[in-house]
Amino acid sequence: MAATQTVSHLPKSSNFLTPRHGAMTLFGYGIRVYVDRGHLIVKDGIGSYRHEARLPRVGHGLRRLVVIGSDGFVSLAALRWLADQDASFVMLERDGSVLATTGPVRPSDARLRRAQALANTNGVALETSKELIRQKLSAQEQLARKRLNDARAADLIATNKAAVDEANSIEALRLSESRAAYAYWSAWRNVPVIFPKKDLSRVPEHWQRFGARISPLTGSPRLSVNPPNASSTISTRFWNLRRV
């Protein structure tokens, strides 16, 4: 006798959100992390631009869930789900400061601590930093050239990327990175920000362009005076550049 189906199968998620190298980052507004019928449900986004995923207990690939911001909720059942899967949870403020963290407790590895302690003196820290910044500048150069159509900014970024290979200290590396960052954010300055036509009469003129990353209030990116620069992570997501 054939068995009858008594429990409906869960629909497969479109999985707009998927772990990359074991990590998943959520940011925006109305963030939600909860458990539904044994699956971890994660949702984030800005306005109508939303992402979500349904992660089963088997084959999810998640090792770290990072939440940036504090608008939304994370259920206790979700934290227990992560703990059962040996996955860590990190909650960050939008300036990068840590608000909360949980994670599996593992034995301390003395070899790892020794390697970390010696990294600054044996050149490992410099080489690791070069590799990370080289990849970052490559992506910025590509975006400036192909998406922002600013060849001058892209060429300046490429020049500073080449200087990264020649850097013989962390200070020289940071100088090349900062010069490339100046060129990169300059390419964004005149990018228009689209508002509904019915609201344009109420939108300040300086909100209608991406503008400068440096705030006139602080002389730094903190306390920006227009929406796109309110948070670098939010701005990046708003312009659909996440996971490029």
Secondary structure, DSSP 8 states (H G I E B T S, - for coil): ------S--------SS--BTTEEEEEBSSEEEEEETTEEEEEEEETTEEEEEEE-SSS---SEEEEESSSEEE-HHHHHHHHHTT-EEEEE-TTS-EEEEE-------HHHHHHHHHHHHHSHHHHHHHHHHHHHHHHHHHHHHHTS--HHHHHHHHHHHHHHHH--SHHHHHHHHHHHHHHHHHHHTT-B----GGGGGGS-GGGSB---SS-TTTSSSSS-SSGGGS-HHHHHHHTT-TT-
